[in-house]
């Protein structure tokens, strides 16, 4: 099978840490010209694409504006910057835990997406770090859910990204999470949870189904205060929402989770009052480029954890609350 050639480099610079959009004209695509194809393919209001052509905002690999009457040719690439909708600023900083010439390890706050996706583009950890650190080549080696806080690994050099991504693909990264969830005295811990998870396109939630397990998590109770427990979670796999689904299945859904066990109404814009109580606490791996053994720990604390231990009853046992 013939291997698809790599895309040419972008002729447009980033804008506010966000890459330009690249469109490759596929074989058999609709339209007889580049302009007609983009009008049919892109979900844009009437006249938007024509205005972009008129402004010279759609360019080819040489950086020159593309004429909309250019005949359609499969494999042709064009680039442009999309107009970004207003985004609600996430009022928490991204802390840099470690930086060298190969990687950046960041401590991401709750509510901030890792990379541009959907409605979150400029307000993402990647875009912020590119702007703040002045590293336009920065890319994410993996991803945390927007509502999850904690450690994320970014790579500096495009040619090395694959080596770091392979660490996660081949399960050569030790990941430790922390969560606050209800305490159930009848739940025997520690235990390893194994199940098969699926998440259909367009669905907000993942679900467990019958079949060969593709999601494995070790769950440990670190301590409890009142009716809450602080849990250590050690995922062996990286399925979407894996830890959230597994704790929910055990009957102790993560505190302030808007999706599990029930999808809650969408919070108002700018409401950052109830962050999901899940934190990517530790990352440990051997650097595939330098050979250095790295161990990083998040400095964040989960705010849902009570500041005081549970009241003590007779014999030093916590009282029920």
C-alpha positions in Angstrom: 0.0 0.0 0.0 1.4 3.4 -0.9 2.2 5.6 2.1 0.6 9.0 2.1 3.2 11.7 1.9 3.5 14.1 4.8 1.9 17.5 4.6 4.1 20.4 3.6 4.9 22.9 6.3 2.4 25.6 7.1 3.1 28.9 5.3 1.2 30.8 8.0 2.5 31.5 11.5 0.5 30.6 14.6 -1.9 33.2 15.9 -2.1 33.5 19.7 -0.6 30.1 20.1 -3.1 28.5 17.7 -2.1 26.7 14.5 -3.8 27.7 11.2 -6.3 25.3 9.8 -5.0 23.0 7.0 -7.3 21.5 4.5 -6.3 18.8 2.1 -8.5 18.3 -1.0 -9.3 14.6 -1.1 -9.8 12.4 -4.2 -13.4 12.6 -5.4 -14.3 15.5 -3.2 -17.3 17.7 -4.1 -16.8 20.7 -6.3 -14.9 21.5 -9.5 -12.9 24.4 -8.1 -11.1 25.1 -4.8 -13.7 27.7 -3.9 -16.7 25.6 -4.6 -15.2 22.7 -2.6 -14.5 24.8 0.5 -18.0 26.3 0.3 -19.5 22.8 0.3 -17.2 21.3 2.8 -16.8 23.8 5.5 -19.5 24.6 8.0 -19.6 28.3 7.6 -22.3 30.9 7.2 -23.1 32.1 3.7 -20.5 34.5 2.3 -17.8 33.7 4.9 -15.7 31.6 2.6 -16.0 34.1 -0.3 -15.0 37.0 2.1 -11.9 35.0 3.1 -10.9 34.5 -0.5 -11.5 38.2 -1.2 -9.2 39.1 1.8 -6.5 36.7 0.6 -6.8 34.8 3.8 -6.8 31.4 2.2 -3.3 30.5 1.0 -1.4 27.7 -0.7 1.9 26.0 0.2 3.8 29.0 -1.2 2.0 31.4 1.1 0.3 33.2 -1.7 -3.5 33.7 -1.7 -5.4 31.0 -3.6 -7.8 32.1 -6.4 -11.2 30.5 -5.7 -11.5 29.6 -9.4 -8.4 27.4 -9.1 -9.4 24.0 -10.6 -9.9 21.2 -8.0 -6.9 19.0 -7.7 -6.8 16.1 -5.2 -3.9 16.4 -2.8 -3.8 20.2 -2.9 -3.3 21.8 0.6 -4.7 25.2 1.6 -4.3 27.0 4.9 -6.2 29.7 6.7 -6.9 31.1 10.2 -10.4 30.6 11.5 -12.2 33.3 13.3 -12.4 32.1 16.9 -15.6 32.6 18.9 -15.3 34.3 22.3 -14.1 32.0 25.0 -14.6 32.3 28.7 -11.1 32.8 30.3 -10.2 30.1 32.8 -9.0 32.1 35.8 -6.3 29.7 37.0 -2.7 29.5 35.9 -0.8 26.7 34.2 2.2 26.0 36.3 5.4 24.8 34.6 6.9 22.0 36.8 9.9 21.2 34.6 11.4 22.4 31.3 14.4 21.4 29.2 15.2 21.5 25.5 13.1 18.4 24.9 10.0 18.5 27.1 7.8 20.7 29.2 5.8 19.3 32.1 2.9 21.4 33.1 0.5 21.3 36.0 -2.9 22.0 34.4 -5.8 23.5 36.3 -9.4 22.2 36.3 -11.6 23.5 33.5 -8.8 24.2 31.0 -8.6 21.9 27.9 -5.2 20.4 27.1 -5.3 21.1 23.4 -7.6 23.0 21.0 -10.8 21.0 20.5 -14.4 22.1 19.8 -15.3 25.3 21.5 -12.0 25.5 23.4 -9.2 26.8 21.2 -7.2 29.7 22.5 -8.2 28.9 26.1 -6.2 25.7 26.3 -3.0 24.7 28.1 -1.2 24.2 24.8 -2.0 27.6 23.4 -1.2 29.3 26.7 2.2 27.6 27.0 3.1 28.4 23.4 2.4 32.1 24.1 3.9 32.2 27.6 7.1 30.2 26.9 7.6 31.4 23.3 7.8 27.8 21.9 5.6 27.6 18.8 6.6 24.0 18.2 5.2 22.8 21.5 2.8 19.9 21.2 1.1 17.6 23.7 2.4 14.0 24.1 -0.9 13.0 25.7 -4.1 14.6 27.0 -6.0 15.2 30.2 -9.8 15.7 30.2 -10.7 19.4 30.4 -12.3 18.9 33.9 -9.3 17.0 35.3 -6.4 18.9 36.8 -2.7 17.8 37.0 0.4 16.9 35.1 0.6 16.9 31.3 3.8 16.2 29.2 4.5 18.4 26.2 7.3 18.0 23.7 9.4 20.8 22.3 10.8 19.3 19.0 8.4 17.9 16.4 10.8 15.2 15.4 10.9 13.8 19.0 7.1 13.8 19.6 6.6 10.3 18.4 9.2 8.9 20.9 7.3 10.5 23.8 3.9 9.5 22.6 5.2 5.9 22.4 5.8 6.0 26.1 2.0 6.3 26.7 1.1 4.0 23.9 3.4 1.3 25.2 2.4 1.9 28.9 5.9 2.9 29.9 4.7 5.8 31.9 3.7 5.3 35.6 0.6 7.5 36.2 -0.9 8.1 39.6 -4.2 10.0 40.1 -6.0 11.2 43.2 -9.7 11.5 43.7 -12.2 12.6 46.3 -15.4 10.4 46.3 -17.9 9.0 48.8 -16.6 6.6 51.4 -18.3 3.2 51.5 -17.3 1.0 54.4 -18.6 -2.1 52.5 -16.3 -1.5 49.5 -13.2 -3.8 49.8 -10.1 -2.0 48.8 -7.5 -2.1 47.3 -8.8 -3.8 44.2 -8.2 -3.8 40.4 -11.2 -3.0 38.2 -11.3 -4.4 34.7 -14.0 -3.7 32.1 -14.6 -2.9 28.5 -15.4 0.7 27.8 -16.9 2.3 24.7 -17.6 5.9 24.0 -19.6 6.6 20.8 -19.0 9.7 18.8 -21.4 12.5 19.9 -22.0 10.9 23.3 -20.9 12.8 26.4 -20.3 9.7 28.5 -18.5 6.3 28.1 -20.1 3.1 29.2 -19.2 -0.4 30.2 -20.1 -3.3 27.9 -19.6 -7.0 27.7 -16.3 -8.1 26.1 -12.6 -8.3 26.5 -11.5 -5.7 29.0 -9.7 -2.6 27.5 -9.6 -0.6 30.7 -7.8 -1.5 33.9 -7.5 0.6 37.1 -6.2 -0.1 40.5 -8.2 1.7 43.3 -6.8 2.3 46.8 -8.2 4.2 49.7 -5.6 6.6 51.2 -7.8 8.0 54.0 -11.3 9.0 54.9 -12.8 12.0 56.5 -16.5 11.9 57.4 -18.4 10.5 54.5 -15.6 11.1 52.0 -12.6 9.1 50.9 -9.4 10.2 49.3 -8.4 7.6 46.7 -5.2 6.7 44.9 -6.0 5.6 41.3 -3.4 3.8 39.2 -4.6 3.3 35.6 -2.9 0.7 33.5 -4.7 1.8 30.4 -5.9 5.2 29.1 -9.5 4.9 27.9 -11.6 8.1 27.9 -13.2 8.8 31.3 -11.8 5.4 32.5 -11.3 6.4 36.2 -14.6 8.3 36.4 -16.5 5.3 35.0 -14.7 2.8 37.2 -15.3 4.7 40.5 -18.9 5.2 39.5 -19.3 1.5 38.8 -17.9 0.8 42.3 -20.7 3.0 43.8 -18.4 5.9 44.7 -18.6 8.5 41.9 -16.1 11.2 42.0 -17.2 14.3 43.8 -18.7 17.0 41.6 -18.6 14.9 38.5 -21.1 16.5 36.0 -21.4 13.3 33.9 -21.4 10.2 36.2 -23.7 8.8 37.4 -26.1 11.3 35.9 -25.4 14.0 33.2 -26.1 17.3 35.0 -27.3 20.5 33.3 -24.5 22.4 31.7 -23.0 24.9 34.2 -23.2 28.6 33.5 -20.4 30.2 31.6 -17.8 31.4 34.1 -18.9 29.1 36.9 -15.7 27.5 38.2 -17.1 26.7 41.7 -17.3 22.9 41.6 -14.3 21.4 39.9 -14.2 17.6 39.3 -12.3 16.2 42.2 -9.8 14.3 40.1 -6.1 15.1 39.9 -3.3 13.6 37.8 -0.9 13.6 40.8 2.3 11.9 39.5 4.1 11.0 36.2 7.2 8.8 36.2 9.1 7.7 33.1 12.5 7.2 31.6 13.1 9.9 28.9 13.4 8.2 25.6 15.8 10.9 24.2 18.1 11.7 27.2 17.8 8.5 29.2 17.0 10.5 32.3 14.7 9.0 34.9 11.9 11.5 35.6 9.5 11.7 38.5 7.1 14.6 38.7 4.4 15.4 41.3 1.6 18.0 41.1 1.5 20.7 43.7 -2.3 21.1 43.5 -4.7 20.1 46.2 -8.3 18.9 45.7 -10.5 21.5 47.4 -13.4 19.1 48.1 -11.3 17.3 50.7 -12.3 18.4 54.3 -9.7 20.4 56.0 -10.2 18.5 59.3 -10.2 14.8 60.0 -13.4 13.1 60.9 -14.5 13.5 64.6 -13.2 10.6 66.8 -15.5 8.4 68.8 -14.8 6.0 71.5 -11.7 3.9 71.0 -10.3 6.4 68.5 -12.7 5.3 65.8 -14.2 7.9 63.5 -17.8 8.7 64.2 -20.4 8.3 61.4 -21.7 11.5 59.9 
